[in-house]
Amino acid sequence: MQQLKSYCTRENAYKFFFLGLLLQFFAHTFVTFQLRRDRDFMTIVRMWKELFVVAWAFYLIWHAISTRTIKWLWSNKRIGIIQVVLAITILTTFIISIGYHGQGLGEFVMAFKYDYFWFVIFFVAYHLANVLSDTQRTWLIKRYAHMIKYILFFGILWWCMAIVQPSFFERFGYSLQYFEGDIGKAPPILYKTGQRYGYIRNSFLFERPISFGFFLLAFWPLFYIHFLKQKPLKDTRWWWFLYLINVVVTFARSAWGSIFIQAVILGMLTYKKHIKKFVFWVIIPITLVLSWLLYLGREQFIDRAASNGGHIKYLLQAVEQIAEKPLLGRWAATAGPGSFHLKDKDKEFNPENQFLQIIVEFGFVWFFWWMIVYMYFIFVGIKPARTLIKGKKINNKKNREKYYMDWIVVWLSIGMIWLSIAWLVLHSFSDRMITYPFMALFGVALYEYHHRTTKN
């Protein structure tokens, strides 16, 4: 029992949460399609991550009661204000959805899951970081960055195995018969650029190749800070190549464009004195590879009629629905992934633009309040960025640690921006394996940043 208690620490709970999310889809596929365990109780098991966050939230409530103080909720005034705005927005939309529009609780829960829950994860992680030490918080961030190294290596290995020996994955529940879009069937191991033909796309442990692309896009700045920034190009060029080749073999166009632009900008900033080598060893090879792939597979990469036409079609439909009810919207789960979980299949609609999704659901009135919360994560990186631009001298360990956290917050904020750009044409923030760990890590990092800023 004593040994069990030693493992049930708050630090280990974080590690279990992050690792569990990485293995989420793989485990679900194995249990559902290989072990054939898809009963009602398995739904509860699959909700482990949401239950984890709820358990953390109850722990924080218990902690507040036992210590007879809630001042930790206002340890940072801006965080406190944003929390109040979010709480009022959730409560009000719930009352209107249930009371005025006559919707059921299940419909609002679906909307809450895809529209609000990742905000909740951030705030829970932020306050839970209060019970961790400085060393534990920093260690979690660095360990997650190191985990990405393993993801890059095994991601390429997975892709090679899918090409050479795809039948190997059938023993884990994956299918060689079904294709992307076959809902309720075992997921394909051979995702292809033309859906049923073309180049093999790498999804690795994720639900879809685009999901793996979004993951790499979101955590690229974190990886850059730890393993590429201020390091000689001769020591890092293989990590540049490995990261970018993982993105390339997802064949996800939005991830390609975003990562390439990030790589150019970050590389220019890092290798100012060796810009020619950076261009020769990184930019030119990647540009040639992408150009070659785009030329050979232009019909599959550029002229994807179904994909391109679908984006335009759904965008116009969303605009029409918004025009019908611009102020208060059509209400909970009438758009986005939540609509696919409802009984009425005729109402399924995903605009593949999550900003439009929320406007369709809640109208411009509540979209405005939702945006206040959302924009906080975009602008929170401005203050540490200004500090970095000023170039404060790093003359002791305390300043080095503060400098490190400045960079972490800036680049997490930038990661949020790049995901948001992808959000305009896809639903990058609906993928739990990306959003949940990203927001949890953001919460831990921002608390550590505020903590060190206060100490300074």
C-alpha positions as CSV (number, residue, x, y, z in Angstrom):
1,M,0.0,0.0,0.0
2,Q,2.8,2.4,0.8
3,Q,4.4,1.6,-2.5
4,L,1.1,2.3,-4.3
5,K,0.9,5.7,-2.5
6,S,4.4,6.5,-3.6
7,Y,3.2,6.2,-7.3
8,C,-0.1,8.1,-6.8
9,T,1.6,11.5,-6.7
10,R,0.4,14.6,-8.5
11,E,3.5,14.6,-10.6
12,N,2.8,11.0,-11.7
13,A,-0.8,11.9,-12.4
14,Y,0.4,14.5,-14.9
15,K,2.8,12.0,-16.5
16,F,0.0,9.4,-16.8
17,F,-2.3,12.1,-18.4
18,F,0.2,13.1,-21.0
19,L,1.3,9.5,-21.9
20,G,-2.2,8.2,-21.9
21,L,-3.3,10.8,-24.4
22,L,-0.5,9.9,-26.7
23,L,-1.7,6.2,-26.6
24,Q,-5.4,7.0,-26.6
25,F,-6.4,6.2,-30.1
26,F,-4.1,3.2,-30.4
27,A,-5.5,1.7,-27.2
28,H,-9.0,2.4,-28.3
29,T,-8.5,0.7,-31.7
30,F,-6.9,-2.4,-30.0
31,V,-9.7,-2.8,-27.4
32,T,-12.6,-2.1,-29.8
33,F,-11.6,-3.9,-33.0
34,Q,-9.1,-6.5,-31.8
35,L,-10.4,-7.5,-28.4
36,R,-14.0,-6.7,-29.5
37,R,-14.8,-4.9,-26.3
38,D,-17.2,-2.2,-27.4
39,R,-19.9,-2.4,-24.7
40,D,-21.5,0.5,-22.8
41,F,-19.0,0.3,-19.9
42,M,-16.2,0.9,-22.4
43,T,-17.6,4.3,-23.2
44,I,-16.9,5.3,-19.6
45,V,-13.4,3.8,-19.9
46,R,-12.8,5.9,-23.1
47,M,-13.8,9.0,-21.1
48,W,-10.9,8.5,-18.7
49,K,-9.2,11.7,-19.7
50,E,-12.3,13.8,-19.1
51,L,-12.9,12.0,-15.8
52,F,-9.2,12.8,-14.9
53,V,-9.8,16.5,-15.4
54,V,-13.0,16.4,-13.4
55,A,-11.2,14.5,-10.6
56,W,-8.5,17.2,-10.6
57,A,-11.2,19.9,-10.5
58,F,-12.8,18.2,-7.4
59,Y,-9.4,17.9,-5.8
60,L,-8.9,21.7,-6.2
61,I,-12.3,22.3,-4.6
62,W,-11.4,20.0,-1.7
63,H,-8.0,21.8,-1.4
64,A,-9.8,25.1,-1.2
65,I,-12.2,23.9,1.5
66,S,-9.5,22.1,3.5
67,T,-7.2,25.1,3.5
68,R,-10.1,27.5,4.0
69,T,-9.0,29.8,1.2
70,I,-9.7,30.4,-2.4
71,K,-7.3,33.2,-3.0
72,W,-5.2,30.8,-5.2
73,L,-8.0,31.3,-7.8
74,W,-6.9,34.9,-8.0
75,S,-3.1,34.4,-7.8
76,N,-3.1,36.2,-11.1
77,K,-5.7,38.8,-11.6
78,R,-6.0,38.4,-15.4
79,I,-6.4,34.6,-15.0
80,G,-9.1,35.3,-12.4
81,I,-11.0,37.7,-14.7
82,I,-10.8,35.3,-17.7
83,Q,-12.1,32.5,-15.5
84,V,-15.1,34.6,-14.5
85,V,-15.8,35.5,-18.1
86,L,-15.6,31.8,-19.1
87,A,-17.9,30.7,-16.2
88,I,-20.5,33.3,-17.1
89,T,-20.4,32.4,-20.8
90,I,-20.8,28.6,-20.0
91,L,-23.6,29.1,-17.5
92,T,-25.6,31.6,-19.7
93,T,-25.3,29.5,-22.8
94,F,-26.4,26.5,-20.8
95,I,-29.5,28.2,-19.4
96,I,-30.5,29.6,-22.8
97,S,-29.8,26.2,-24.5
98,I,-31.9,24.2,-22.0
99,G,-34.5,26.8,-21.0
100,Y,-35.1,28.9,-24.1
101,H,-34.3,26.5,-27.0
102,G,-35.6,23.4,-25.2
103,Q,-32.5,21.3,-25.9
104,G,-31.5,18.3,-23.9
105,L,-28.6,18.1,-21.5
106,G,-26.7,15.7,-23.9
107,E,-26.7,18.3,-26.7
108,F,-25.2,20.9,-24.5
109,V,-22.6,18.4,-23.1
110,M,-21.5,17.8,-26.7
111,A,-21.1,21.5,-27.4
112,F,-19.3,22.0,-24.1
113,K,-16.9,19.2,-24.9
114,Y,-15.8,20.7,-28.2
115,D,-16.2,24.4,-27.5
116,Y,-15.3,24.9,-23.9
117,F,-13.6,21.9,-22.3
118,W,-10.1,22.7,-23.5
119,F,-10.4,26.1,-21.7
120,V,-11.3,24.2,-18.6
121,I,-8.3,21.9,-18.9
122,F,-6.0,24.9,-19.1
123,F,-7.4,26.5,-15.9
124,V,-7.5,23.2,-14.0
125,A,-3.8,22.5,-15.0
126,Y,-2.8,26.1,-14.2
127,H,-4.2,25.9,-10.6
128,L,-3.0,22.3,-10.1
129,A,0.5,23.4,-10.9
130,N,0.3,25.4,-7.7
131,V,0.7,22.1,-5.7
132,L,3.9,21.2,-7.7
133,S,7.3,22.5,-7.0
134,D,9.3,24.7,-9.3
135,T,11.5,21.7,-10.2
136,Q,8.5,19.5,-10.9
137,R,6.8,22.0,-13.2
138,T,10.0,22.6,-15.2
139,W,10.7,18.9,-15.3
140,L,7.3,18.1,-16.8
141,I,7.8,20.6,-19.6
142,K,11.3,19.4,-20.5
143,R,10.2,15.7,-20.3
144,Y,7.4,16.3,-22.7
145,A,9.8,18.0,-25.1
146,H,12.1,14.9,-24.8
147,M,9.2,12.6,-25.5
148,I,8.8,14.3,-28.9
149,K,12.2,12.9,-29.9
150,Y,10.8,9.4,-29.5
151,I,7.7,10.3,-31.4
152,L,9.8,11.5,-34.3
153,F,11.8,8.3,-34.5
154,F,9.0,5.9,-34.0
155,G,6.8,8.0,-36.3
156,I,9.1,7.3,-39.2
157,L,9.4,3.6,-38.2
158,W,5.6,3.3,-38.1
159,W,5.3,4.8,-41.6
160,C,8.0,2.5,-43.1
161,M,6.3,-0.5,-41.5
162,A,3.0,0.5,-42.9
163,I,4.5,0.6,-46.4
164,V,6.6,-2.6,-46.1
165,Q,4.5,-4.8,-43.9
166,P,1.0,-3.3,-43.4
167,S,-0.5,-6.6,-42.3
168,F,1.5,-6.3,-39.1
169,F,-0.9,-3.7,-37.8
170,E,-4.0,-6.0,-38.2
171,R,-3.1,-7.7,-34.9
172,F,-3.7,-4.3,-33.2
173,G,-7.1,-3.8,-34.7
174,Y,-6.2,-1.7,-37.8
175,S,-7.7,-2.6,-41.2
176,L,-6.4,-3.1,-44.7
177,Q,-9.9,-3.1,-46.1
178,Y,-11.5,0.1,-44.9
179,F,-10.7,3.7,-45.9
180,E,-10.8,7.1,-44.4
181,G,-14.3,8.2,-43.8
182,D,-15.7,4.7,-43.1
183,I,-17.4,5.6,-39.8
184,G,-17.7,2.9,-37.2
185,K,-15.2,0.6,-39.0
186,A,-11.7,-0.3,-37.9
187,P,-9.3,2.5,-38.9
188,P,-7.2,2.0,-41.9
189,I,-3.4,1.7,-41.6
190,L,-3.0,2.7,-45.2
191,Y,-4.3,6.3,-45.4
192,K,-3.8,7.5,-48.9
193,T,-3.6,11.0,-50.5
194,G,-6.4,10.2,-52.9
195,Q,-8.4,8.4,-50.2
196,R,-8.4,5.1,-52.1
197,Y,-5.2,5.5,-54.1
198,G,-2.0,7.5,-54.1
199,Y,0.9,7.9,-51.6
200,I,0.8,6.4,-48.1
201,R,0.1,9.0,-45.4
202,N,1.5,8.6,-41.9
203,S,-1.0,8.8,-39.0
204,F,1.3,7.2,-36.4
205,L,-0.6,6.7,-33.1
206,F,-3.1,9.4,-34.1
207,E,-6.6,9.0,-35.5
208,R,-5.8,10.6,-38.9
209,P,-2.7,11.8,-40.7
210,I,-3.9,15.4,-40.3
211,S,-4.1,14.8,-36.5
212,F,-0.4,13.8,-36.5
213,G,0.3,16.9,-38.6
214,F,-1.6,19.1,-36.1
215,F,0.4,17.6,-33.2
216,L,3.7,18.3,-34.9
217,L,2.6,21.8,-35.8
218,A,1.5,22.6,-32.2
219,F,4.6,21.3,-30.5
220,W,7.2,22.4,-33.0
221,P,8.0,25.6,-31.1
222,L,8.5,23.6,-27.9
223,F,10.9,21.2,-29.7
224,Y,12.7,24.1,-31.3
225,I,13.4,25.8,-27.9
226,H,14.9,22.7,-26.3
227,F,16.9,21.1,-29.2
228,L,17.4,23.6,-32.0
229,K,17.6,27.1,-30.6
230,Q,21.2,28.4,-30.2
231,K,22.7,25.1,-31.2
232,P,25.2,24.7,-34.0
233,L,23.5,23.6,-37.3
234,K,26.0,20.8,-37.7
235,D,24.7,19.3,-34.4
236,T,21.0,19.8,-35.1
237,R,20.5,19.5,-38.9
238,W,19.3,15.8,-38.5
239,W,16.7,16.9,-36.0
240,W,15.5,19.6,-38.4
241,F,15.3,16.9,-41.1
242,L,13.6,14.3,-38.9
243,Y,11.0,16.7,-37.6
244,L,10.2,18.1,-41.0
245,I,10.2,14.7,-42.8
246,N,7.6,13.5,-40.2
247,V,5.4,16.4,-41.2
248,V,6.0,15.7,-44.9
249,V,4.8,12.1,-44.8
250,T,1.5,13.1,-43.2
251,F,0.8,14.7,-46.6
252,A,-1.3,17.3,-44.8
253,R,-1.2,20.5,-46.8
254,S,-2.1,22.8,-43.9
255,A,0.6,21.3,-41.7
256,W,3.1,21.5,-44.6
257,G,2.6,25.2,-45.2
258,S,2.5,26.2,-41.5
259,I,5.6,24.1,-40.5
260,F,7.6,25.3,-43.5
261,I,6.9,29.0,-42.7
262,Q,7.7,28.4,-39.0
263,A,11.0,26.6,-39.9
264,V,12.1,29.4,-42.1
265,I,11.3,32.1,-39.6
266,L,12.9,30.2,-36.6
267,G,15.9,29.2,-38.6
268,M,16.6,32.7,-39.8
269,L,16.4,33.9,-36.2
270,T,18.6,31.1,-34.9
271,Y,21.3,31.0,-37.5
272,K,21.8,34.7,-38.3
273,K,25.6,34.3,-38.6
274,H,25.4,31.0,-40.5
275,I,22.4,31.8,-42.7
276,K,24.0,30.4,-45.8
277,K,24.6,27.0,-44.2
278,F,21.0,27.0,-42.9
279,V,19.6,27.7,-46.3
280,F,21.9,25.1,-47.9
281,W,21.4,22.3,-45.4
282,V,17.8,22.8,-44.4
283,I,15.7,25.1,-46.5
284,I,16.9,24.0,-50.0
285,P,16.6,20.3,-49.3
286,I,13.1,20.6,-47.8
287,T,12.0,23.0,-50.6
288,L,13.3,20.5,-53.2
289,V,11.5,17.6,-51.5
290,L,8.2,19.5,-51.2
291,S,8.5,20.8,-54.8
292,W,9.2,17.3,-56.1
293,L,6.3,15.8,-54.2
294,L,3.9,18.6,-55.3
295,Y,4.9,18.1,-58.9
296,L,4.6,14.3,-58.9
297,G,1.4,14.3,-57.0
298,R,-0.2,17.6,-58.0
299,E,-3.5,15.9,-58.6
300,Q,-3.5,14.4,-55.1
301,F,-2.0,17.3,-53.2
302,I,-3.3,20.5,-55.0
303,D,-6.2,19.4,-57.0
304,R,-8.1,17.5,-54.3
305,A,-11.5,18.2,-55.7
306,A,-13.4,16.6,-52.9
307,S,-11.4,18.3,-50.2
308,N,-11.2,21.7,-51.8
309,G,-14.8,21.7,-52.9
310,G,-15.9,20.5,-49.5
311,H,-14.3,23.4,-47.7
312,I,-16.0,26.0,-49.9
313,K,-19.4,24.2,-49.7
314,Y,-19.4,24.0,-45.9
315,L,-18.2,27.5,-45.6
316,L,-21.1,28.8,-47.7
317,Q,-23.5,26.7,-45.7
318,A,-22.2,28.1,-42.5
319,V,-22.6,31.6,-43.7
320,E,-26.2,30.9,-44.7
321,Q,-27.0,29.5,-41.3
322,I,-25.3,32.4,-39.5
323,A,-27.3,34.9,-41.6
324,E,-30.6,33.2,-40.5
325,K,-29.8,33.6,-36.8
326,P,-26.8,35.9,-36.4
327,L,-27.2,37.1,-32.8
328,L,-28.1,34.0,-30.8
329,G,-27.3,31.2,-33.3
330,R,-28.9,27.8,-33.7
331,W,-27.6,26.6,-30.4
332,A,-25.7,23.8,-28.8
333,A,-24.2,21.1,-31.0
334,T,-26.0,22.3,-34.2
335,A,-22.5,22.5,-35.9
336,G,-19.2,20.8,-35.5
337,P,-18.2,17.3,-34.3
338,G,-20.9,17.5,-31.6
339,S,-23.6,17.4,-34.2
340,F,-22.5,13.9,-35.3
341,H,-23.1,12.5,-31.8
342,L,-26.8,13.4,-31.8
343,K,-29.7,11.1,-32.7
344,D,-31.0,13.3,-35.5
345,K,-28.6,12.4,-38.3
346,D,-30.2,15.0,-40.6
347,K,-28.7,17.8,-38.5
348,E,-25.1,16.7,-38.9
349,F,-23.0,19.6,-40.0
350,N,-19.4,20.4,-39.7
351,P,-18.3,23.7,-41.3
352,E,-14.6,22.6,-40.8
353,N,-13.9,26.1,-39.5
354,Q,-14.2,26.2,-35.8
355,F,-14.7,29.9,-35.5
356,L,-17.8,29.6,-37.8
357,Q,-18.8,26.5,-35.9
358,I,-19.2,28.5,-32.7
359,I,-21.0,31.4,-34.4
360,V,-23.4,28.9,-35.9
361,E,-24.1,27.4,-32.5
362,F,-24.2,30.5,-30.2
363,G,-24.3,33.5,-32.5
364,F,-22.2,36.7,-32.5
365,V,-23.3,37.7,-29.0
366,W,-21.8,34.8,-27.2
367,F,-19.0,34.3,-29.8
368,F,-17.8,37.7,-28.6
369,W,-17.4,36.5,-25.0
370,W,-15.9,33.2,-26.1
371,M,-13.3,35.2,-28.2
372,I,-12.3,37.2,-25.1
373,V,-11.2,34.0,-23.4
374,Y,-9.7,32.6,-26.6
375,M,-7.7,35.7,-27.4
376,Y,-6.0,35.7,-24.0
377,F,-3.9,32.7,-25.1
378,I,-2.9,34.6,-28.2
379,F,-1.8,37.7,-26.4
380,V,-0.4,36.2,-23.3
381,G,3.0,35.8,-25.1
382,I,3.4,39.5,-25.8
383,K,4.8,40.5,-22.4
384,P,7.5,37.8,-22.2
385,A,8.3,38.6,-25.9
386,R,9.0,42.2,-25.0
387,T,11.3,41.1,-22.2
388,L,13.2,38.9,-24.6
389,I,13.5,41.7,-27.2
390,K,14.9,44.0,-24.5
391,G,17.6,41.4,-24.1
392,K,18.0,41.4,-20.3
393,K,21.4,40.2,-19.3
394,I,21.5,36.6,-18.0
395,N,24.0,36.7,-15.2
396,N,22.7,34.1,-12.7
397,K,20.7,30.9,-12.4
398,K,17.5,32.8,-11.5
399,N,17.7,34.9,-14.6
400,R,18.4,31.9,-16.8
401,E,15.3,30.1,-15.4
402,K,13.2,33.2,-16.0
403,Y,14.6,33.5,-19.5
404,Y,13.7,29.9,-20.2
405,M,10.1,30.4,-19.1
406,D,9.8,33.5,-21.2
407,W,10.6,31.5,-24.2
408,I,8.3,28.7,-23.3
409,V,5.3,31.0,-22.9
410,V,6.1,32.9,-26.1
411,W,6.3,29.8,-28.2
412,L,3.3,28.1,-26.7
413,S,1.4,31.2,-27.6
414,I,2.8,31.0,-31.1
415,G,1.9,27.4,-31.3
416,M,-1.7,28.4,-30.5
417,I,-1.6,31.0,-33.4
418,W,-0.5,28.4,-35.9
419,L,-3.1,25.9,-34.8
420,S,-5.7,28.7,-35.1
421,I,-4.6,29.4,-38.7
422,A,-5.2,25.7,-39.5
423,W,-8.5,26.1,-37.6
424,L,-9.8,28.3,-40.4
425,V,-10.2,25.3,-42.8
426,L,-10.1,22.3,-40.4
427,H,-11.0,21.4,-36.9
428,S,-7.6,21.3,-35.2
429,F,-9.0,22.0,-31.7
430,S,-11.5,19.2,-31.8
431,D,-8.7,16.5,-31.6
432,R,-8.4,15.5,-28.0
433,M,-4.9,14.0,-28.5
434,I,-3.6,17.5,-29.5
435,T,-5.8,20.0,-27.6
436,Y,-5.8,18.3,-24.2
437,P,-2.0,17.9,-23.7
438,F,-1.3,21.3,-25.4
439,M,-3.7,23.2,-23.0
440,A,-2.5,21.2,-19.9
441,L,1.1,22.0,-20.7
442,F,0.2,25.6,-21.4
443,G,-1.4,25.8,-18.0
444,V,1.6,24.4,-16.2
445,A,4.0,26.6,-18.1
446,L,2.1,29.8,-17.6
447,Y,1.8,29.2,-13.9
448,E,5.5,28.7,-13.7
449,Y,6.1,31.8,-15.7
450,H,3.8,33.9,-13.4
451,H,5.4,32.3,-10.4
452,R,8.9,33.2,-11.5
453,T,7.8,36.7,-12.6
454,T,6.3,37.3,-9.1
455,K,9.5,36.1,-7.4
456,N,11.6,38.4,-9.5
